[in-house]
Amino acid sequence: MCLSTIAIAQNKITDSLKTVLQKHAGNNTSTIVDLANLAVVTQEFNNDEAMNHAFKALHLANKTNKPLYSGIVYKALGVIY
């Protein structure tokens, strides 16, 4: 019972983050943070998906030329590993 409750909570969190991600679609810096957060949450049950989110965020972060956002993504990658 406890594991199913955790899984339901995880799905609600990831669904919420995906909704926020869609709302920030045009804003690269918000998208980077959203993808990094989604990667960290997702890694607990799907490491491959988490890595995909993190690398999408890293790609966007590198395009912004703002080291702060690259750092946010590298921190997320550290959590995933």
RALIN-V972229 format. One record per pair of residues at least 12 apart in sequence whose C-alpha atoms are under 6 Angstrom apart, sorted by the first residue. I is the first residue (numbers start at 1). GAP is how many residues later the second one is. D is the distance in whole Angstrom. If there is no record, write none. Layout:
BEGIN
i->I gap->GAP d->D
i->I gap->GAP d->D
END
This chain:
BEGIN
i->21 gap->13 d->6
i->32 gap->25 d->5
i->35 gap->18 d->6
i->35 gap->22 d->6
i->36 gap->18 d->6
i->36 gap->37 d->6
i->36 gap->40 d->6
i->39 gap->14 d->5
i->39 gap->15 d->6
i->40 gap->36 d->6
i->43 gap->37 d->6
i->58 gap->15 d->6
END
